[in-house]
Amino acid sequence: MLAKALKIGDTIGVVGVSNSIEFENKIENFYQAEKFFQSKGFKVKRGNYVFENYFGSAGTKEQKAEDMMRMFQDQEVKAIICLRGDKLAIHLSIY
């Protein structure tokens, strides 16, 4: 089964599931990517903990799982982008 293609005006959810974007100073990259998607006609919905820095992680395991589940449950969100990927994301599988 393939996902439906995004259309102009669709909402893209953004969550942090691994390292914080403050780690290696990636905040400016985040803003650039957000502006890029908006310039292409998409809406961007940030997770509650996108800017969280919990000992180098994008929040606690519970916060990251909460953000991800909110995006899955949100009927407006047509795609989800994870900011960083790493071994820290594996903790979400238990929630």
N, C-alpha and C positions, 0 to 999 in steps of 0.2 A: 504494500500500500504506500503510495506516495502522498506527501503533504501537498496541500493546495498551494499554488503560487501566490506570492504576496501581490497585493494591488496597491496602487497609490492611495494613501489615506489610511492604510492598515496600521495597526499598532504593533510595535516590536518591544517586547519586554527585555529588560537588561538586569541581570543578577550577578552577584559575586559569589562564587561557590568554592573558591580556593584562596589563593593569596590576595591580600589587600592590594588595591591599585596604588596605594601609597608606597608599597614595596617596590623598589626600583623606580620610584617617581613616575608612575604611569598615568597620573591624573590628567595631564594635558592631552595625552593620547585619547583618553576617554572622551574629553570634550570635543576633540576633533572628529572622532567617530560619530558621536551623537549629532554634531552639526552636519556631517556627511549624510547620514540617514534622513535627517529632517530636510536637507536640501533636495533629496530625491523624492520627497512627498510623503514620507512615513512619519508617524507619531512615535515618540520614544517614551516608554514608561519605565522609570527607574524603580528597582527594588528598594525597600526601606533601608537596606544596609549596604548599598553600593559603595559608600564612602567610609564604611566601618573599618577600623584597624584594631583588631583584637590580637595582640602579640604577633603581628605580621599576617594574620588571616583576615578575610573579609567578614568578620563576625564570628560568633560562636557557632558550633555545629547546628544548634537549634535555630539560630537566626538565619543561617544560610538555607536550611531546609524550609523554614517558614516562607522566606522570600520565593524560593523555587515553587513551592506548592501554591502560593498566591497567584503566581503567573500562570500555572497550569489551570487553575480554577477560574481565572479572569476571562470572560467570554470575549472581551475586546482584544485580547492579546492573540495575535495570529502566528507569532514566532518568538522564540526566546533565545537570547544571546548570553552566553556566560563570559564574563570579563576575562578571567584567567583560568587556566587549567593546570592541575597539579595533583599530587597524591592527596592533598587535603580535601579534594572533592569527593573522595571515596566514602567519607563519613556520612554523606547524604543518603547513601543507600539504606541505612538502618532506620531512617525516618520515613 
